[in-house]
């Protein structure tokens, strides 16, 4: 599969077993891939399926709490307060 070089790429195992480079990936596992322009996968004996995600790196801080994702803990707290007050 082609991937744009310089992007952050992740591979999530959806079904079965897969091999990427010299690493095995099973259902429910997440792999962070090294930089490159292609991803080569091989299925296990029963085959396998995976979700490949790739995007430009954010290069900014990330704060998270449950389903809230912001840049700072203060923004997380404000989002929680807004949600609880019905302003979200």
mmCIF file as gemmi writes it, N, C-alpha and C atoms, coordinates in Angstrom:
data_model
loop_
_atom_site.group_PDB
_atom_site.id
_atom_site.type_symbol
_atom_site.label_atom_id
_atom_site.label_alt_id
_atom_site.label_comp_id
_atom_site.label_asym_id
_atom_site.label_entity_id
_atom_site.label_seq_id
_atom_site.pdbx_PDB_ins_code
_atom_site.Cartn_x
_atom_site.Cartn_y
_atom_site.Cartn_z
_atom_site.occupancy
_atom_site.B_iso_or_equiv
_atom_site.pdbx_formal_charge
_atom_site.auth_seq_id
_atom_site.auth_asym_id
_atom_site.pdbx_PDB_model_num
ATOM 1 N N . UNK Axp A 1 ? 0.845 -1.171 0 1 0 ? 1 A 1
ATOM 2 C CA . UNK Axp A 1 ? 0 0 0 1 0 ? 1 A 1
ATOM 3 C C . UNK Axp A 1 ? 0.891 1.235 0 1 0 ? 1 A 1
ATOM 4 N N . UNK Axp A 2 ? 0.598 2.206 -0.85 1 0 ? 2 A 1
ATOM 5 C CA . UNK Axp A 2 ? 1.385 3.444 -0.838 1 0 ? 2 A 1
ATOM 6 C C . UNK Axp A 2 ? 1.014 4.329 0.352 1 0 ? 2 A 1
ATOM 7 N N . UNK Axp A 3 ? 2.015 4.995 0.906 1 0 ? 3 A 1
ATOM 8 C CA . UNK Axp A 3 ? 1.839 5.954 2 1 0 ? 3 A 1
ATOM 9 C C . UNK Axp A 3 ? 2.75 7.133 1.685 1 0 ? 3 A 1
ATOM 10 N N . UNK Axp A 4 ? 2.276 8.334 1.905 1 0 ? 4 A 1
ATOM 11 C CA . UNK Axp A 4 ? 3.092 9.517 1.65 1 0 ? 4 A 1
ATOM 12 C C . UNK Axp A 4 ? 4.225 9.59 2.665 1 0 ? 4 A 1
ATOM 13 N N . UNK Axp A 5 ? 5.456 9.657 2.182 1 0 ? 5 A 1
ATOM 14 C CA . UNK Axp A 5 ? 6.616 9.759 3.065 1 0 ? 5 A 1
ATOM 15 C C . UNK Axp A 5 ? 6.485 10.997 3.945 1 0 ? 5 A 1
ATOM 16 N N . UNK Axp A 6 ? 6.889 10.879 5.202 1 0 ? 6 A 1
ATOM 17 C CA . UNK Axp A 6 ? 6.803 11.986 6.135 1 0 ? 6 A 1
ATOM 18 C C . UNK Axp A 6 ? 5.526 12.001 6.954 1 0 ? 6 A 1
ATOM 19 N N . UNK Axp A 7 ? 4.551 11.186 6.574 1 0 ? 7 A 1
ATOM 20 C CA . UNK Axp A 7 ? 3.322 11.107 7.356 1 0 ? 7 A 1
ATOM 21 C C . UNK Axp A 7 ? 3.496 10.092 8.489 1 0 ? 7 A 1
ATOM 22 N N . UNK Axp A 8 ? 2.722 10.273 9.555 1 0 ? 8 A 1
ATOM 23 C CA . UNK Axp A 8 ? 2.663 9.283 10.618 1 0 ? 8 A 1
ATOM 24 C C . UNK Axp A 8 ? 1.688 8.208 10.171 1 0 ? 8 A 1
ATOM 25 N N . UNK Axp A 9 ? 2.117 6.96 10.211 1 0 ? 9 A 1
ATOM 26 C CA . UNK Axp A 9 ? 1.263 5.863 9.756 1 0 ? 9 A 1
ATOM 27 C C . UNK Axp A 9 ? 1.063 4.858 10.887 1 0 ? 9 A 1
ATOM 28 N N . UNK Axp A 10 ? -0.181 4.4 11.028 1 0 ? 10 A 1
ATOM 29 C CA . UNK Axp A 10 ? -0.566 3.413 12.033 1 0 ? 10 A 1
ATOM 30 C C . UNK Axp A 10 ? -1.274 2.262 11.342 1 0 ? 10 A 1
ATOM 31 N N . UNK Axp A 11 ? -1.123 1.075 11.899 1 0 ? 11 A 1
ATOM 32 C CA . UNK Axp A 11 ? -1.787 -0.104 11.368 1 0 ? 11 A 1
ATOM 33 C C . UNK Axp A 11 ? -2.517 -0.773 12.529 1 0 ? 11 A 1
ATOM 34 N N . UNK Axp A 12 ? -3.837 -0.954 12.387 1 0 ? 12 A 1
ATOM 35 C CA . UNK Axp A 12 ? -4.648 -1.576 13.433 1 0 ? 12 A 1
ATOM 36 C C . UNK Axp A 12 ? -5.186 -2.909 12.934 1 0 ? 12 A 1
ATOM 37 N N . UNK Axp A 13 ? -4.89 -3.978 13.669 1 0 ? 13 A 1
ATOM 38 C CA . UNK Axp A 13 ? -5.36 -5.31 13.301 1 0 ? 13 A 1
ATOM 39 C C . UNK Axp A 13 ? -6.855 -5.452 13.53 1 0 ? 13 A 1
ATOM 40 N N . UNK Axp A 14 ? -7.593 -5.794 12.48 1 0 ? 14 A 1
ATOM 41 C CA . UNK Axp A 14 ? -9.05 -5.923 12.555 1 0 ? 14 A 1
ATOM 42 C C . UNK Axp A 14 ? -9.469 -7.389 12.646 1 0 ? 14 A 1
ATOM 43 N N . UNK Axp A 15 ? -8.726 -8.246 11.968 1 0 ? 15 A 1
ATOM 44 C CA . UNK Axp A 15 ? -9.108 -9.659 11.908 1 0 ? 15 A 1
ATOM 45 C C . UNK Axp A 15 ? -7.882 -10.499 11.599 1 0 ? 15 A 1
ATOM 46 N N . UNK Axp A 16 ? -7.773 -11.668 12.192 1 0 ? 16 A 1
ATOM 47 C CA . UNK Axp A 16 ? -6.696 -12.592 11.881 1 0 ? 16 A 1
ATOM 48 C C . UNK Axp A 16 ? -5.334 -12.105 12.339 1 0 ? 16 A 1
ATOM 49 N N . UNK Axp A 17 ? -4.326 -12.499 11.58 1 0 ? 17 A 1
ATOM 50 C CA . UNK Axp A 17 ? -2.932 -12.205 11.908 1 0 ? 17 A 1
ATOM 51 C C . UNK Axp A 17 ? -2.243 -11.663 10.659 1 0 ? 17 A 1
ATOM 52 N N . UNK Axp A 18 ? -1.395 -10.656 10.836 1 0 ? 18 A 1
ATOM 53 C CA . UNK Axp A 18 ? -0.651 -10.065 9.732 1 0 ? 18 A 1
ATOM 54 C C . UNK Axp A 18 ? 0.817 -9.926 10.114 1 0 ? 18 A 1
ATOM 55 N N . UNK Axp A 19 ? 1.657 -9.878 9.116 1 0 ? 19 A 1
ATOM 56 C CA . UNK Axp A 19 ? 3.072 -9.583 9.333 1 0 ? 19 A 1
ATOM 57 C C . UNK Axp A 19 ? 3.404 -8.326 8.554 1 0 ? 19 A 1
ATOM 58 N N . UNK Axp A 20 ? 4.065 -7.403 9.218 1 0 ? 20 A 1
ATOM 59 C CA . UNK Axp A 20 ? 4.56 -6.191 8.578 1 0 ? 20 A 1
ATOM 60 C C . UNK Axp A 20 ? 6.022 -6.088 8.978 1 0 ? 20 A 1
ATOM 61 N N . UNK Axp A 21 ? 6.897 -6.014 7.979 1 0 ? 21 A 1
ATOM 62 C CA . UNK Axp A 21 ? 8.343 -6.091 8.2 1 0 ? 21 A 1
ATOM 63 C C . UNK Axp A 21 ? 8.621 -7.376 8.98 1 0 ? 21 A 1
ATOM 64 N N . UNK Axp A 22 ? 9.287 -7.293 10.106 1 0 ? 22 A 1
ATOM 65 C CA . UNK Axp A 22 ? 9.591 -8.492 10.898 1 0 ? 22 A 1
ATOM 66 C C . UNK Axp A 22 ? 8.735 -8.578 12.154 1 0 ? 22 A 1
ATOM 67 N N . UNK Axp A 23 ? 7.571 -7.916 12.136 1 0 ? 23 A 1
ATOM 68 C CA . UNK Axp A 23 ? 6.699 -7.861 13.308 1 0 ? 23 A 1
ATOM 69 C C . UNK Axp A 23 ? 5.329 -8.451 12.987 1 0 ? 23 A 1
ATOM 70 N N . UNK Axp A 24 ? 4.777 -9.183 13.957 1 0 ? 24 A 1
ATOM 71 C CA . UNK Axp A 24 ? 3.449 -9.761 13.808 1 0 ? 24 A 1
ATOM 72 C C . UNK Axp A 24 ? 2.415 -8.818 14.416 1 0 ? 24 A 1
ATOM 73 N N . UNK Axp A 25 ? 1.266 -8.717 13.778 1 0 ? 25 A 1
ATOM 74 C CA . UNK Axp A 25 ? 0.182 -7.859 14.254 1 0 ? 25 A 1
ATOM 75 C C . UNK Axp A 25 ? -1.098 -8.688 14.293 1 0 ? 25 A 1
ATOM 76 N N . UNK Axp A 26 ? -1.718 -8.767 15.474 1 0 ? 26 A 1
ATOM 77 C CA . UNK Axp A 26 ? -2.945 -9.546 15.651 1 0 ? 26 A 1
ATOM 78 C C . UNK Axp A 26 ? -4.146 -8.619 15.782 1 0 ? 26 A 1
ATOM 79 N N . UNK Axp A 27 ? -5.318 -9.213 15.752 1 0 ? 27 A 1
ATOM 80 C CA . UNK Axp A 27 ? -6.568 -8.468 15.943 1 0 ? 27 A 1
ATOM 81 C C . UNK Axp A 27 ? -6.487 -7.676 17.247 1 0 ? 27 A 1
ATOM 82 N N . UNK Axp A 28 ? -6.856 -6.395 17.185 1 0 ? 28 A 1
ATOM 83 C CA . UNK Axp A 28 ? -6.867 -5.545 18.362 1 0 ? 28 A 1
ATOM 84 C C . UNK Axp A 28 ? -5.547 -4.885 18.693 1 0 ? 28 A 1
ATOM 85 N N . UNK Axp A 29 ? -4.503 -5.174 17.942 1 0 ? 29 A 1
ATOM 86 C CA . UNK Axp A 29 ? -3.204 -4.554 18.184 1 0 ? 29 A 1
ATOM 87 C C . UNK Axp A 29 ? -3 -3.367 17.244 1 0 ? 29 A 1
ATOM 88 N N . UNK Axp A 30 ? -2.256 -2.375 17.736 1 0 ? 30 A 1
ATOM 89 C CA . UNK Axp A 30 ? -1.944 -1.18 16.961 1 0 ? 30 A 1
ATOM 90 C C . UNK Axp A 30 ? -0.441 -1.113 16.763 1 0 ? 30 A 1
ATOM 91 N N . UNK Axp A 31 ? -0.018 -0.894 15.546 1 0 ? 31 A 1
ATOM 92 C CA . UNK Axp A 31 ? 1.398 -0.736 15.242 1 0 ? 31 A 1
ATOM 93 C C . UNK Axp A 31 ? 1.665 0.644 14.687 1 0 ? 31 A 1
ATOM 94 N N . UNK Axp A 32 ? 2.711 1.292 15.196 1 0 ? 32 A 1
ATOM 95 C CA . UNK Axp A 32 ? 3.157 2.584 14.671 1 0 ? 32 A 1
ATOM 96 C C . UNK Axp A 32 ? 4.283 2.278 13.699 1 0 ? 32 A 1
ATOM 97 N N . UNK Axp A 33 ? 4.12 2.691 12.46 1 0 ? 33 A 1
ATOM 98 C CA . UNK Axp A 33 ? 5.081 2.352 11.416 1 0 ? 33 A 1
ATOM 99 C C . UNK Axp A 33 ? 6.18 3.399 11.305 1 0 ? 33 A 1
ATOM 100 N N . UNK Axp A 34 ? 7.338 2.96 10.858 1 0 ? 34 A 1
ATOM 101 C CA . UNK Axp A 34 ? 8.434 3.904 10.616 1 0 ? 34 A 1
ATOM 102 C C . UNK Axp A 34 ? 8.188 4.628 9.294 1 0 ? 34 A 1
ATOM 103 N N . UNK Axp A 35 ? 8.937 5.701 9.061 1 0 ? 35 A 1
ATOM 104 C CA . UNK Axp A 35 ? 8.732 6.521 7.867 1 0 ? 35 A 1
ATOM 105 C C . UNK Axp A 35 ? 9.091 5.74 6.607 1 0 ? 35 A 1
ATOM 106 N N . UNK Axp A 36 ? 8.359 5.969 5.563 1 0 ? 36 A 1
ATOM 107 C CA . UNK Axp A 36 ? 8.595 5.327 4.279 1 0 ? 36 A 1
ATOM 108 C C . UNK Axp A 36 ? 7.477 5.683 3.326 1 0 ? 36 A 1
ATOM 109 N N . UNK Axp A 37 ? 7.487 5.074 2.128 1 0 ? 37 A 1
ATOM 110 C CA . UNK Axp A 37 ? 6.456 5.4 1.155 1 0 ? 37 A 1
ATOM 111 C C . UNK Axp A 37 ? 5.578 4.212 0.775 1 0 ? 37 A 1
ATOM 112 N N . UNK Axp A 38 ? 5.824 3.049 1.39 1 0 ? 38 A 1
ATOM 113 C CA . UNK Axp A 38 ? 4.964 1.888 1.159 1 0 ? 38 A 1
ATOM 114 C C . UNK Axp A 38 ? 4.859 1.052 2.433 1 0 ? 38 A 1
ATOM 115 N N . UNK Axp A 39 ? 3.749 0.315 2.53 1 0 ? 39 A 1
ATOM 116 C CA . UNK Axp A 39 ? 3.547 -0.646 3.615 1 0 ? 39 A 1
ATOM 117 C C . UNK Axp A 39 ? 3.288 -1.989 2.954 1 0 ? 39 A 1
ATOM 118 N N . UNK Axp A 40 ? 4.098 -2.986 3.301 1 0 ? 40 A 1
ATOM 119 C CA . UNK Axp A 40 ? 3.918 -4.326 2.756 1 0 ? 40 A 1
ATOM 120 C C . UNK Axp A 40 ? 3.438 -5.248 3.872 1 0 ? 40 A 1
ATOM 121 N N . UNK Axp A 41 ? 2.319 -5.914 3.621 1 0 ? 41 A 1
ATOM 122 C CA . UNK Axp A 41 ? 1.707 -6.804 4.596 1 0 ? 41 A 1
ATOM 123 C C . UNK Axp A 41 ? 1.666 -8.222 4.063 1 0 ? 41 A 1
ATOM 124 N N . UNK Axp A 42 ? 1.738 -9.187 4.974 1 0 ? 42 A 1
ATOM 125 C CA . UNK Axp A 42 ? 1.545 -10.59 4.635 1 0 ? 42 A 1
ATOM 126 C C . UNK Axp A 42 ? 0.56 -11.164 5.641 1 0 ? 42 A 1
ATOM 127 N N . UNK Axp A 43 ? -0.436 -11.901 5.145 1 0 ? 43 A 1
ATOM 128 C CA . UNK Axp A 43 ? -1.428 -12.503 6.023 1 0 ? 43 A 1
ATOM 129 C C . UNK Axp A 43 ? -0.916 -13.778 6.66 1 0 ? 43 A 1
ATOM 130 N N . UNK Axp A 44 ? -1.423 -14.092 7.844 1 0 ? 44 A 1
ATOM 131 C CA . UNK Axp A 44 ? -1.098 -15.353 8.509 1 0 ? 44 A 1
ATOM 132 C C . UNK Axp A 44 ? -1.803 -16.51 7.818 1 0 ? 44 A 1
ATOM 133 N N . UNK Axp A 45 ? -1.768 -17.687 8.448 1 0 ? 45 A 1
ATOM 134 C CA . UNK Axp A 45 ? -2.387 -18.878 7.856 1 0 ? 45 A 1
ATOM 135 C C . UNK Axp A 45 ? -3.867 -18.679 7.543 1 0 ? 45 A 1
ATOM 136 N N . UNK Axp A 46 ? -4.576 -17.989 8.416 1 0 ? 46 A 1
ATOM 137 C CA . UNK Axp A 46 ? -6.004 -17.732 8.222 1 0 ? 46 A 1
ATOM 138 C C . UNK Axp A 46 ? -6.254 -16.393 7.543 1 0 ? 46 A 1
ATOM 139 N N . UNK Axp A 47 ? -5.198 -15.725 7.098 1 0 ? 47 A 1
ATOM 140 C CA . UNK Axp A 47 ? -5.345 -14.408 6.496 1 0 ? 47 A 1
ATOM 141 C C . UNK Axp A 47 ? -5.474 -13.345 7.57 1 0 ? 47 A 1
ATOM 142 N N . UNK Axp A 48 ? -5.752 -12.143 7.175 1 0 ? 48 A 1
ATOM 143 C CA . UNK Axp A 48 ? -5.901 -11.063 8.133 1 0 ? 48 A 1
ATOM 144 C C . UNK Axp A 48 ? -6.389 -9.794 7.447 1 0 ? 48 A 1
ATOM 145 N N . UNK Axp A 49 ? -6.933 -8.91 8.248 1 0 ? 49 A 1
ATOM 146 C CA . UNK Axp A 49 ? -7.388 -7.607 7.756 1 0 ? 49 A 1
ATOM 147 C C . UNK Axp A 49 ? -6.904 -6.554 8.729 1 0 ? 49 A 1
ATOM 148 N N . UNK Axp A 50 ? -6.598 -5.368 8.186 1 0 ? 50 A 1
ATOM 149 C CA . UNK Axp A 50 ? -6.115 -4.278 9.035 1 0 ? 50 A 1
ATOM 150 C C . UNK Axp A 50 ? -6.614 -2.949 8.495 1 0 ? 50 A 1
ATOM 151 N N . UNK Axp A 51 ? -6.597 -1.975 9.364 1 0 ? 51 A 1
ATOM 152 C CA . UNK Axp A 51 ? -6.934 -0.606 9.006 1 0 ? 51 A 1
ATOM 153 C C . UNK Axp A 51 ? -5.633 0.181 8.986 1 0 ? 51 A 1
ATOM 154 N N . UNK Axp A 52 ? -5.323 0.804 7.864 1 0 ? 52 A 1
ATOM 155 C CA . UNK Axp A 52 ? -4.121 1.611 7.722 1 0 ? 52 A 1
ATOM 156 C C . UNK Axp A 52 ? -4.51 3.079 7.789 1 0 ? 52 A 1
ATOM 157 N N . UNK Axp A 53 ? -3.922 3.806 8.724 1 0 ? 53 A 1
ATOM 158 C CA . UNK Axp A 53 ? -4.19 5.232 8.904 1 0 ? 53 A 1
ATOM 159 C C . UNK Axp A 53 ? -2.892 5.998 8.685 1 0 ? 53 A 1
ATOM 160 N N . UNK Axp A 54 ? -2.933 7.083 7.948 1 0 ? 54 A 1
ATOM 161 C CA . UNK Axp A 54 ? -1.744 7.907 7.73 1 0 ? 54 A 1
ATOM 162 C C . UNK Axp A 54 ? -2.159 9.366 7.6 1 0 ? 54 A 1
ATOM 163 N N . UNK Axp A 55 ? -1.378 10.246 8.207 1 0 ? 55 A 1
ATOM 164 C CA . UNK Axp A 55 ? -1.674 11.68 8.146 1 0 ? 55 A 1
ATOM 165 C C . UNK Axp A 55 ? -0.43 12.476 8.518 1 0 ? 55 A 1
ATOM 166 N N . UNK Axp A 56 ? -0.456 13.755 8.192 1 0 ? 56 A 1
ATOM 167 C CA . UNK Axp A 56 ? 0.64 14.634 8.589 1 0 ? 56 A 1
ATOM 168 C C . UNK Axp A 56 ? 0.705 14.713 10.103 1 0 ? 56 A 1
ATOM 169 N N . UNK Axp A 57 ? 1.897 14.69 10.693 1 0 ? 57 A 1
ATOM 170 C CA . UNK Axp A 57 ? 2.006 14.836 12.152 1 0 ? 57 A 1
ATOM 171 C C . UNK Axp A 57 ? 1.49 16.207 12.587 1 0 ? 57 A 1
ATOM 172 N N . UNK Axp A 58 ? 0.844 16.252 13.762 1 0 ? 58 A 1
ATOM 173 C CA . UNK Axp A 58 ? 0.306 17.505 14.277 1 0 ? 58 A 1
ATOM 174 C C . UNK Axp A 58 ? 1.404 18.475 14.703 1 0 ? 58 A 1
ATOM 175 N N . UNK Axp A 59 ? 2.46 17.948 15.311 1 0 ? 59 A 1
ATOM 176 C CA . UNK Axp A 59 ? 3.563 18.764 15.82 1 0 ? 59 A 1
ATOM 177 C C . UNK Axp A 59 ? 3.06 19.834 16.783 1 0 ? 59 A 1
ATOM 178 N N . UNK Axp A 60 ? 2.118 19.453 17.631 1 0 ? 60 A 1
ATOM 179 C CA . UNK Axp A 60 ? 1.623 20.33 18.679 1 0 ? 60 A 1
ATOM 180 C C . UNK Axp A 60 ? 1.19 19.45 19.843 1 0 ? 60 A 1
ATOM 181 N N . UNK Axp A 61 ? 1.107 20.014 21.041 1 0 ? 61 A 1
ATOM 182 C CA . UNK Axp A 61 ? 0.739 19.199 22.194 1 0 ? 61 A 1
ATOM 183 C C . UNK Axp A 61 ? -0.689 18.671 22.072 1 0 ? 61 A 1
ATOM 184 N N . UNK Axp A 62 ? -0.902 17.497 22.652 1 0 ? 62 A 1
ATOM 185 C CA . UNK Axp A 62 ? -2.216 16.87 22.636 1 0 ? 62 A 1
ATOM 186 C C . UNK Axp A 62 ? -2.569 16.469 24.061 1 0 ? 62 A 1
ATOM 187 N N . UNK Axp A 63 ? -3.727 16.918 24.522 1 0 ? 63 A 1
ATOM 188 C CA . UNK Axp A 63 ? -4.265 16.525 25.821 1 0 ? 63 A 1
ATOM 189 C C . UNK Axp A 63 ? -5.566 15.785 25.561 1 0 ? 63 A 1
ATOM 190 N N . UNK Axp A 64 ? -5.81 14.71 26.296 1 0 ? 64 A 1
ATOM 191 C CA . UNK Axp A 64 ? -7.033 13.943 26.068 1 0 ? 64 A 1
ATOM 192 C C . UNK Axp A 64 ? -7.63 13.492 27.384 1 0 ? 64 A 1
ATOM 193 N N . UNK Axp A 65 ? -8.944 13.341 27.356 1 0 ? 65 A 1
ATOM 194 C CA . UNK Axp A 65 ? -9.69 12.819 28.489 1 0 ? 65 A 1
ATOM 195 C C . UNK Axp A 65 ? -10.974 12.233 27.926 1 0 ? 65 A 1
ATOM 196 N N . UNK Axp A 66 ? -11.113 10.922 27.976 1 0 ? 66 A 1
ATOM 197 C CA . UNK Axp A 66 ? -12.284 10.274 27.392 1 0 ? 66 A 1
ATOM 198 C C . UNK Axp A 66 ? -12.387 10.613 25.915 1 0 ? 66 A 1
ATOM 199 N N . UNK Axp A 67 ? -13.518 11.148 25.509 1 0 ? 67 A 1
ATOM 200 C CA . UNK Axp A 67 ? -13.688 11.498 24.094 1 0 ? 67 A 1
ATOM 201 C C . UNK Axp A 67 ? -13.241 12.923 23.781 1 0 ? 67 A 1
ATOM 202 N N . UNK Axp A 68 ? -12.748 13.649 24.778 1 0 ? 68 A 1
ATOM 203 C CA . UNK Axp A 68 ? -12.281 15.019 24.562 1 0 ? 68 A 1
ATOM 204 C C . UNK Axp A 68 ? -10.801 15.018 24.188 1 0 ? 68 A 1
ATOM 205 N N . UNK Axp A 69 ? -10.474 15.729 23.117 1 0 ? 69 A 1
ATOM 206 C CA . UNK Axp A 69 ? -9.082 15.871 22.687 1 0 ? 69 A 1
ATOM 207 C C . UNK Axp A 69 ? -8.842 17.347 22.399 1 0 ? 69 A 1
ATOM 208 N N . UNK Axp A 70 ? -7.9 17.927 23.103 1 0 ? 70 A 1
ATOM 209 C CA . UNK Axp A 70 ? -7.569 19.344 22.962 1 0 ? 70 A 1
ATOM 210 C C . UNK Axp A 70 ? -6.047 19.486 22.996 1 0 ? 70 A 1
ATOM 211 N N . UNK Axp A 71 ? -5.573 20.723 23.136 1 0 ? 71 A 1
ATOM 212 C CA . UNK Axp A 71 ? -4.136 20.965 23.212 1 0 ? 71 A 1
ATOM 213 C C . UNK Axp A 71 ? -3.622 21.091 24.643 1 0 ? 71 A 1
ATOM 214 N N . UNK Axp A 72 ? -4.48 21.488 25.584 1 0 ? 72 A 1
ATOM 215 C CA . UNK Axp A 72 ? -4.038 21.669 26.969 1 0 ? 72 A 1
ATOM 216 C C . UNK Axp A 72 ? -5.072 21.08 27.923 1 0 ? 72 A 1
ATOM 217 N N . UNK Axp A 73 ? -4.644 20.822 29.164 1 0 ? 73 A 1
ATOM 218 C CA . UNK Axp A 73 ? -5.561 20.344 30.192 1 0 ? 73 A 1
ATOM 219 C C . UNK Axp A 73 ? -6.617 21.395 30.497 1 0 ? 73 A 1
ATOM 220 N N . UNK Axp A 74 ? -6.25 22.678 30.418 1 0 ? 74 A 1
ATOM 221 C CA . UNK Axp A 74 ? -7.209 23.746 30.655 1 0 ? 74 A 1
ATOM 222 C C . UNK Axp A 74 ? -8.33 23.702 29.615 1 0 ? 74 A 1
ATOM 223 N N . UNK Axp A 75 ? -7.987 23.448 28.352 1 0 ? 75 A 1
ATOM 224 C CA . UNK Axp A 75 ? -9 23.332 27.305 1 0 ? 75 A 1
ATOM 225 C C . UNK Axp A 75 ? -9.894 22.111 27.534 1 0 ? 75 A 1
ATOM 226 N N . UNK Axp A 76 ? -9.308 21.028 28.028 1 0 ? 76 A 1
ATOM 227 C CA . UNK Axp A 76 ? -10.093 19.835 28.356 1 0 ? 76 A 1
ATOM 228 C C . UNK Axp A 76 ? -11.109 20.178 29.443 1 0 ? 76 A 1
ATOM 229 N N . UNK Axp A 77 ? -10.65 20.839 30.498 1 0 ? 77 A 1
ATOM 230 C CA . UNK Axp A 77 ? -11.537 21.204 31.602 1 0 ? 77 A 1
ATOM 231 C C . UNK Axp A 77 ? -12.677 22.102 31.12 1 0 ? 77 A 1
ATOM 232 N N . UNK Axp A 78 ? -12.352 23.081 30.255 1 0 ? 78 A 1
ATOM 233 C CA . UNK Axp A 78 ? -13.378 23.972 29.72 1 0 ? 78 A 1
ATOM 234 C C . UNK Axp A 78 ? -14.38 23.191 28.872 1 0 ? 78 A 1
ATOM 235 N N . UNK Axp A 79 ? -13.912 22.244 28.071 1 0 ? 79 A 1
ATOM 236 C CA . UNK Axp A 79 ? -14.808 21.434 27.242 1 0 ? 79 A 1
ATOM 237 C C . UNK Axp A 79 ? -15.741 20.599 28.117 1 0 ? 79 A 1
ATOM 238 N N . UNK Axp A 80 ? -15.219 20.033 29.204 1 0 ? 80 A 1
ATOM 239 C CA . UNK Axp A 80 ? -16.06 19.252 30.119 1 0 ? 80 A 1
ATOM 240 C C . UNK Axp A 80 ? -17.122 20.144 30.75 1 0 ? 80 A 1
ATOM 241 N N . UNK Axp A 81 ? -16.714 21.328 31.195 1 0 ? 81 A 1
ATOM 242 C CA . UNK Axp A 81 ? -17.674 22.254 31.793 1 0 ? 81 A 1
ATOM 243 C C . UNK Axp A 81 ? -18.739 22.685 30.778 1 0 ? 81 A 1
ATOM 244 N N . UNK Axp A 82 ? -18.314 22.975 29.544 1 0 ? 82 A 1
ATOM 245 C CA . UNK Axp A 82 ? -19.274 23.334 28.499 1 0 ? 82 A 1
ATOM 246 C C . UNK Axp A 82 ? -20.249 22.196 28.221 1 0 ? 82 A 1
ATOM 247 N N . UNK Axp A 83 ? -19.738 20.982 28.169 1 0 ? 83 A 1
ATOM 248 C CA . UNK Axp A 83 ? -20.594 19.822 27.927 1 0 ? 83 A 1
ATOM 249 C C . UNK Axp A 83 ? -21.622 19.659 29.048 1 0 ? 83 A 1
ATOM 250 N N . UNK Axp A 84 ? -21.14 19.742 30.279 1 0 ? 84 A 1
ATOM 251 C CA . UNK Axp A 84 ? -22.033 19.566 31.426 1 0 ? 84 A 1
ATOM 252 C C . UNK Axp A 84 ? -23.083 20.677 31.509 1 0 ? 84 A 1
ATOM 253 N N . UNK Axp A 85 ? -22.744 21.87 31.03 1 0 ? 85 A 1
ATOM 254 C CA . UNK Axp A 85 ? -23.68 22.996 31.067 1 0 ? 85 A 1
ATOM 255 C C . UNK Axp A 85 ? -24.586 23.047 29.831 1 0 ? 85 A 1
ATOM 256 N N . UNK Axp A 86 ? -24.427 22.099 28.912 1 0 ? 86 A 1
ATOM 257 C CA . UNK Axp A 86 ? -25.26 22.057 27.718 1 0 ? 86 A 1
ATOM 258 C C . UNK Axp A 86 ? -24.835 23.05 26.634 1 0 ? 86 A 1
ATOM 259 N N . UNK Axp A 87 ? -23.635 23.59 26.729 1 0 ? 87 A 1
ATOM 260 C CA . UNK Axp A 87 ? -23.146 24.542 25.719 1 0 ? 87 A 1
ATOM 261 C C . UNK Axp A 87 ? -22.307 23.863 24.642 1 0 ? 87 A 1
ATOM 262 N N . UNK Axp A 88 ? -22.193 22.591 24.711 1 0 ? 88 A 1
ATOM 263 C CA . UNK Axp A 88 ? -21.294 21.866 23.799 1 0 ? 88 A 1
ATOM 264 C C . UNK Axp A 88 ? -22.051 21.391 22.601 1 0 ? 88 A 1
